[in-house]
Amino acid sequence: WADWREEVGGTAGGDTRTSLAVRMHAAAEVGAIDAELARERVRFESTFKSWERRMRNALISRKLPADWLPQLHPETGESFFFNLSTGEARRDHPSLRQAELLAARERNSGEAQMAERFALIGTYKQGVIEAAERVREECVGQCTAHRAAHVERWLVGA
């Protein structure tokens, strides 16, 4: 408040209060926008992880791809999968590669959509900031003119 009064030359009229109110509301709106974007990012991550877990479980619960057999290591007792055609052995389920590719594709798509939305919201946020600055500049001009008129009346009356 003191900085604002100094900027407008000590005038504390309605224009100053209007400008201050607009700036406070703009700051609150910008804060709400930032908080909502953060919540949306958290919701996206939570929803995506839940979807990814369900998708992986669905792929793993399906029948193994052709030529793959589940096996147990004779010495360690650990399970692994063996491909009869290629001789490949792996610890993770053969369908997990497909799940990882699908998850990466879906994450990229979701993040691209979120980036578009965030860009639109960023444009709105910038508009709020610019509008508040325009109101501030108008009020500074009006307060300065008011002060000059007041000084002029005082000088003429003195």
N, C-alpha and C positions, 0 to 999 in steps of 0.2 A: 504494500500500500504506500509506504513512504517513498519507494523508488518511483512509483507511478505518479504520485503528487509532485515529486521533483521534476519528472519528465514534462508534466503539463504546466509547470510553473506555479504550483501551489494551489491551483483551482480545485475545488472539491464539489463541483456541481453535479447535476443529473447526468451529464454526458460522461463524466468520469465514472460514476457508479454504473452506468449502462455498459461502458467499455469493460470495466472490471468484472461485471457479471457475465458478459459474453466470454471473456477470457477464462473465467473460472469454469463456465459450462463447457467451453471448448476443451479445456484441460481434462475435465471429467470424462467427456466423450472419447477423447484420445486414449485415456487410461482404460476406459471400458472396452474400446476396440482392441487394444493390446492384450488385455486380459482374456477376451473372447478368442483371439487368435491363438493364444497359448493353450487355452482349454481345448480348442478344436484340434490342435496338434496332438495333445495328449489323448483325446478321444480317437483320433485316427490311429495312433500307435496301438492303443488298447484293442480297438476293433480289428485292426489288421492282424495282430498277434493271435487273437481268438480265432479269426477266420483261418489263419495259416495252420494253427494247431488242428482245427477240425478237418481241413483239407488234407494235411499229412496223415492223420489217423484214417481218413477215408481211403487214401491211396494205399496205405500199408495193409489195411484190412482186406483189400482185394486179393484175388488169386495172384500168385507170383507170375511174372512174365514167363513166356515159354523158355525152356532150357535152364531155368534157375531152380536150384534146390536148396532148402535150408539144411545146414550141416552143423555138427558140433566138433570143435577141435578135439582130437583124441587126448592130447596132453593137458590142455588148460580147461577144457569143458566150455569154452566160450563159443557162442553161436556165430555163424557166418553164413554167407550165401555163396553158392558155387554155380557157375554157368557151365553146363555140359558141353556146349558148342565151342566156346572160346577158351575154356580153362581158367577164366577169371574168377578170383575169389575176393569177396569184400565183406566188411563187417556191417556196413549199413544196408538197409533194404534197397533192392534194385530200383524200386519206384520212387525213392527219395530224390534221385536226380531230376526226375520229371516234376516232383513237388517243388524243388528248389528253383527250377526254371519258371514254373508257373507263378510261384511266389514273387520272384524278381520282376516278372512282367506285370503282375497285378500291382505290386508296390510302385513301380515306375508310373503306371497309369494313374493310380490314386494320388501320388505326389504331384503329377502334372496337373490334375484337376484341382488339387488343393492350391497349387501355385497360381493357377488362373484366378481362383476365388480370392486368394490373398492379395493378388495384384489389384483386383477390383476394389477390395476393401481398402487397400493402401491408397488408391486414388481418392476414395471418399474421405479417408483420414487426412490426406493432404489438403483436400478442399475445406475441411473443417478448420485446419490450421490457417490456411490462407484467408478464409472468411474472417476469422478472429483477428488476424493481423490487419485486414482492411478496416474493420470496425475500430481497432485501436488507432490506426492512422487517422481516420475520420474524426474520432473523438479528440485526438491530440490537436488536430487543426481547429476543431470547434472550441476546444478549451483555450487554445492560444488566442483565437479571435475574441472570445468572450473576455479573456483577461485584458487584451488590448483595448477593447471597448470600455471595460470597467476603468482602466487606467486613464483613458481619454476622458471619460465622464468626470473622473476625480480631478483631473488637471483642469478641465473647463470649469468645474464647480469651485475649485480652490481659489 
